[in-house]
Amino acid sequence: MRRKNKNLIRVLAVALALLLAGGVVFSALFSALAEASGRDRYEITAAYMPEEQALRVEQRLIYTNRTADRLDAVCFYAAGNLFRRLAAMPYEPGDLAALFPEGYAPGGIELRAVRFAGADADYGFQGEDESALRVACRLDPGESGVFEFEYFLLLTRCAAFQGVGDTDVRLSAFCFVPGMYDDTYGEFRLNAPLAHTRWLHTDAADYDVTLAIPENWALAATGEETLLKTEDGVSTWSIRAQNVREWAVSFGKRWREEARETASGVRVRALTRARGANRRILDAVVRAVEQCEAWFGPFPVRQLDVCQSDYPLGALNFPGAIWVPSALAESGGDALDKALRFCVAQQVFGLDAYAEPSADAWLSDSVSEYAACLLLEADAGRDAFLRAVNRDWVDALQLTIPGGLTVTSDARLFDRYTYDIVVRVRGAVVMHELRLAMGLEPFLAGLRTFREMGADGHTLTEMDFVHAMDAASGGDWEAFLTDWVFNVGDYVNQNIDWFE
């Protein structure tokens, strides 16, 4: 025990010396910790330029080849280039007026330099919309290499997933993120962006970001934010996040900010411009986080930012950051509480307990939709739960869905309207039937086991979900679950007066 204490003192002394040496050394310490974790790590320096409506970015990625193949190139998402043409946007025609209320204006990536291992690299944009970037390299299995990018992200005035609006500047999927390598086919796979659910598919990584924005603007991001300095009208922030697959940031000049901590010390920040909205958001989110911790274990992030956003098509959810549409934030009603419960549940199932976000979207969204209903039941009682599910489920259960789409179908096959009916609502009904057959406590135990199965960072599958339910109950639930997934549409032929 005495030897361990001496070692601890040495470690603390070294850490203190590093901290006293300044921010550069702290960044080096962060990189060393990330390297020890075996994860990729991003070091990003960015500055927002309001007059140019652009983000200047220097990005450094330390990337490890985790495949069995020698790589001669890595393919990266370049989602910012989707804004070059209106036809490339991943939205339905009926949504474009809300997303571009002042009319479409082009944006995109202006790439200045790409380097690998310190030398200029061969690279090229790929695809009709140039939404992928291929960078030549040489990486043997298990080998790590450094990719560096210098670029401007030209933002358009819009309410889409990247852009500048009245309330916020939104930046999601804006940096170069590598796709997932398919060992079977020997190529990188990059998911097409989706409007109705998450889509970015990449390995977990650590982020060390320095961001300069106008003075007195508030900031919300994946990770924990620290104000480094303010001078000449510019505030410089440090943002650090560990073990996340998506990273997003937004900032605005009209937000009111309030914060509260849960019993376990999770810090929840609410940033809105709607009077009274912050208190409602904090009440709903704190209750939901505390209940999730009671059921499923420690919450995956220590800080959760919930901010009002101009994005009009529903809440967008990232690790540690939730963007709530202005209309929803300003409504202050049950719809806001419902959206927040879903987002809190999805922080656990999908963002932390990770499933492939397109091919297995139901393992995030069906589970999170039903977990949100359970959070309502725990908070307001069984009668409130039944009133909500009868309001939200019955009409969707009575609709005929063409095309043979099921709860487990790939999310890319759906439009936004059908996805909500089939995956979120009917998927929640499948979870409900499973809960009724198993009993609430075994069902919750199964969800906890499912979450724990993803603790090592691997991508969870349908069979992981089945095995979790089997382990929690001592039963065999594969046939039951399969039957309901494919036959929940039988409710179309039933007369439902009251669903229980």
ChimeraX attribute file (.defattr): number of C-alpha atoms within 10 A of each C-alpha:
attribute: neighborCount
match mode: 1-to-1
recipient: residues
	/A:1	6
	/A:2	7
	/A:3	8
	/A:4	9
	/A:5	10
	/A:6	11
	/A:7	12
	/A:8	12
	/A:9	12
	/A:10	12
	/A:11	12
	/A:12	12
	/A:13	12
	/A:14	12
	/A:15	15
	/A:16	11
	/A:17	13
	/A:18	17
	/A:19	15
	/A:20	11
	/A:21	11
	/A:22	10
	/A:23	13
	/A:24	11
	/A:25	15
	/A:26	16
	/A:27	17
	/A:28	12
	/A:29	15
	/A:30	19
	/A:31	20
	/A:32	12
	/A:33	15
	/A:34	20
	/A:35	16
	/A:36	9
	/A:37	14
	/A:38	14
	/A:39	19
	/A:40	22
	/A:41	27
	/A:42	26
	/A:43	19
	/A:44	20
	/A:45	17
	/A:46	20
	/A:47	19
	/A:48	19
	/A:49	14
	/A:50	12
	/A:51	6
	/A:52	9
	/A:53	16
	/A:54	20
	/A:55	22
	/A:56	18
	/A:57	21
	/A:58	19
	/A:59	19
	/A:60	21
	/A:61	22
	/A:62	20
	/A:63	20
	/A:64	19
	/A:65	19
	/A:66	16
	/A:67	17
	/A:68	11
	/A:69	14
	/A:70	16
	/A:71	18
	/A:72	11
	/A:73	17
	/A:74	23
	/A:75	24
	/A:76	23
	/A:77	28
	/A:78	24
	/A:79	26
	/A:80	26
	/A:81	23
	/A:82	22
	/A:83	25
	/A:84	20
	/A:85	14
	/A:86	16
	/A:87	12
	/A:88	15
	/A:89	19
	/A:90	16
	/A:91	18
	/A:92	11
	/A:93	10
	/A:94	8
	/A:95	12
	/A:96	18
	/A:97	13
	/A:98	16
	/A:99	21
	/A:100	17
	/A:101	11
	/A:102	10
	/A:103	11
	/A:104	17
	/A:105	14
	/A:106	14
	/A:107	22
	/A:108	23
	/A:109	23
	/A:110	14
	/A:111	12
	/A:112	10
	/A:113	13
	/A:114	20
	/A:115	19
	/A:116	19
	/A:117	14
	/A:118	11
	/A:119	10
	/A:120	13
	/A:121	16
	/A:122	13
	/A:123	17
	/A:124	12
	/A:125	17
	/A:126	15
	/A:127	8
	/A:128	9
	/A:129	17
	/A:130	19
	/A:131	23
	/A:132	24
	/A:133	21
	/A:134	18
	/A:135	19
	/A:136	19
	/A:137	20
	/A:138	15
	/A:139	20
	/A:140	17
	/A:141	13
	/A:142	12
	/A:143	14
	/A:144	17
	/A:145	17
	/A:146	17
	/A:147	23
	/A:148	22
	/A:149	18
	/A:150	18
	/A:151	18
	/A:152	18
	/A:153	23
	/A:154	22
	/A:155	23
	/A:156	21
	/A:157	21
	/A:158	25
	/A:159	26
	/A:160	25
	/A:161	20
	/A:162	27
	/A:163	26
	/A:164	23
	/A:165	18
	/A:166	13
	/A:167	21
	/A:168	24
	/A:169	25
	/A:170	25
	/A:171	22
	/A:172	19
	/A:173	19
	/A:174	22
	/A:175	23
	/A:176	21
	/A:177	25
	/A:178	23
	/A:179	20
	/A:180	19
	/A:181	20
	/A:182	11
	/A:183	11
	/A:184	6
	/A:185	8
	/A:186	13
	/A:187	15
	/A:188	16
	/A:189	17
	/A:190	21
	/A:191	17
	/A:192	14
	/A:193	21
	/A:194	18
	/A:195	19
	/A:196	20
	/A:197	20
	/A:198	22
	/A:199	21
	/A:200	23
	/A:201	21
	/A:202	21
	/A:203	19
	/A:204	19
	/A:205	22
	/A:206	27
	/A:207	26
	/A:208	20
	/A:209	20
	/A:210	21
	/A:211	23
	/A:212	22
	/A:213	22
	/A:214	20
	/A:215	15
	/A:216	13
	/A:217	14
	/A:218	19
	/A:219	24
	/A:220	25
	/A:221	27
	/A:222	25
	/A:223	28
	/A:224	18
	/A:225	18
	/A:226	13
	/A:227	14
	/A:228	13
	/A:229	12
	/A:230	15
	/A:231	9
	/A:232	7
	/A:233	9
	/A:234	16
	/A:235	19
	/A:236	19
	/A:237	19
	/A:238	18
	/A:239	21
	/A:240	20
	/A:241	21
	/A:242	20
	/A:243	21
	/A:244	23
	/A:245	19
	/A:246	23
	/A:247	22
	/A:248	23
	/A:249	23
	/A:250	24
	/A:251	23
	/A:252	26
	/A:253	16
	/A:254	17
	/A:255	19
	/A:256	18
	/A:257	15
	/A:258	14
	/A:259	15
	/A:260	16
	/A:261	15
	/A:262	16
	/A:263	12
	/A:264	12
	/A:265	12
	/A:266	19
	/A:267	17
	/A:268	23
	/A:269	21
	/A:270	24
	/A:271	27
	/A:272	24
	/A:273	20
	/A:274	17
	/A:275	11
	/A:276	13
	/A:277	21
	/A:278	25
	/A:279	15
	/A:280	15
	/A:281	24
	/A:282	21
	/A:283	13
	/A:284	20
	/A:285	24
	/A:286	21
	/A:287	18
	/A:288	26
	/A:289	25
	/A:290	19
	/A:291	18
	/A:292	23
	/A:293	16
	/A:294	11
	/A:295	14
	/A:296	20
	/A:297	15
	/A:298	15
	/A:299	22
	/A:300	18
	/A:301	21
	/A:302	16
	/A:303	21
	/A:304	30
	/A:305	23
	/A:306	28
	/A:307	32
	/A:308	30
	/A:309	30
	/A:310	24
	/A:311	25
	/A:312	17
	/A:313	17
	/A:314	17
	/A:315	23
	/A:316	21
	/A:317	22
	/A:318	25
	/A:319	28
	/A:320	26
	/A:321	27
	/A:322	27
	/A:323	28
	/A:324	28
	/A:325	20
	/A:326	20
	/A:327	17
	/A:328	20
	/A:329	27
	/A:330	18
	/A:331	12
	/A:332	18
	/A:333	12
	/A:334	11
	/A:335	12
	/A:336	21
	/A:337	21
	/A:338	17
	/A:339	19
	/A:340	24
	/A:341	27
	/A:342	22
	/A:343	29
	/A:344	28
	/A:345	28
	/A:346	26
	/A:347	26
	/A:348	25
	/A:349	25
	/A:350	27
	/A:351	22
	/A:352	23
	/A:353	24
	/A:354	26
	/A:355	22
	/A:356	20
	/A:357	23
	/A:358	22
	/A:359	17
	/A:360	21
	/A:361	25
	/A:362	28
	/A:363	25
	/A:364	28
	/A:365	28
	/A:366	26
	/A:367	26
	/A:368	26
	/A:369	27
	/A:370	25
	/A:371	24
	/A:372	25
	/A:373	23
	/A:374	23
	/A:375	23
	/A:376	22
	/A:377	16
	/A:378	15
	/A:379	15
	/A:380	11
	/A:381	12
	/A:382	13
	/A:383	9
	/A:384	14
	/A:385	19
	/A:386	17
	/A:387	13
	/A:388	16
	/A:389	18
	/A:390	15
	/A:391	13
	/A:392	13
	/A:393	17
	/A:394	20
	/A:395	13
	/A:396	19
	/A:397	22
	/A:398	16
	/A:399	14
	/A:400	13
	/A:401	15
	/A:402	7
	/A:403	8
	/A:404	8
	/A:405	18
	/A:406	19
	/A:407	28
	/A:408	19
	/A:409	19
	/A:410	18
	/A:411	23
	/A:412	19
	/A:413	13
	/A:414	17
	/A:415	14
	/A:416	17
	/A:417	9
	/A:418	17
	/A:419	24
	/A:420	18
	/A:421	20
	/A:422	26
	/A:423	29
	/A:424	22
	/A:425	25
	/A:426	27
	/A:427	27
	/A:428	26
	/A:429	24
	/A:430	25
	/A:431	22
	/A:432	21
	/A:433	17
	/A:434	18
	/A:435	17
	/A:436	12
	/A:437	13
	/A:438	19
	/A:439	13
	/A:440	14
	/A:441	13
	/A:442	18
	/A:443	22
	/A:444	19
	/A:445	18
	/A:446	24
	/A:447	21
	/A:448	22
	/A:449	21
	/A:450	24
	/A:451	22
	/A:452	16
	/A:453	19
	/A:454	19
	/A:455	13
	/A:456	8
	/A:457	15
	/A:458	13
	/A:459	17
	/A:460	21
	/A:461	17
	/A:462	14
	/A:463	10
	/A:464	16
	/A:465	21
	/A:466	20
	/A:467	21
	/A:468	23
	/A:469	26
	/A:470	19
	/A:471	16
	/A:472	19
	/A:473	17
	/A:474	11
	/A:475	12
	/A:476	13
	/A:477	19
	/A:478	15
	/A:479	10
	/A:480	14
	/A:481	17
	/A:482	13
	/A:483	12
	/A:484	19
	/A:485	20
	/A:486	15
	/A:487	13
	/A:488	18
	/A:489	21
	/A:490	12
	/A:491	16
	/A:492	16
	/A:493	11
	/A:494	10
	/A:495	9
	/A:496	14
	/A:497	8
	/A:498	11
	/A:499	11
	/A:500	12
